């Protein structure tokens, strides 16, 4: 879906790097939440615990990742601070 949504996001004025950060953070949330969270199943297998036991323990990390996702979504400066600091000069096309 990213190749379809990226041109739409750019047409709305969203920086492609910011859009990429949002996509990756959403994917990381999807990897730890049931029913399709593959990381959840791997963690339960490694820990020899049931998926229910492991999913009860991801509440706090999930809320933290979700809060960071909301902050970077609504305040793009947070996601773009380091790339802007590393590349202060814009290269013309």
Helices and strands as residue ranges (DSSP letters): H 2-11, H 16-32, H 38-47, H 51-57, H 59-74, H 76-86
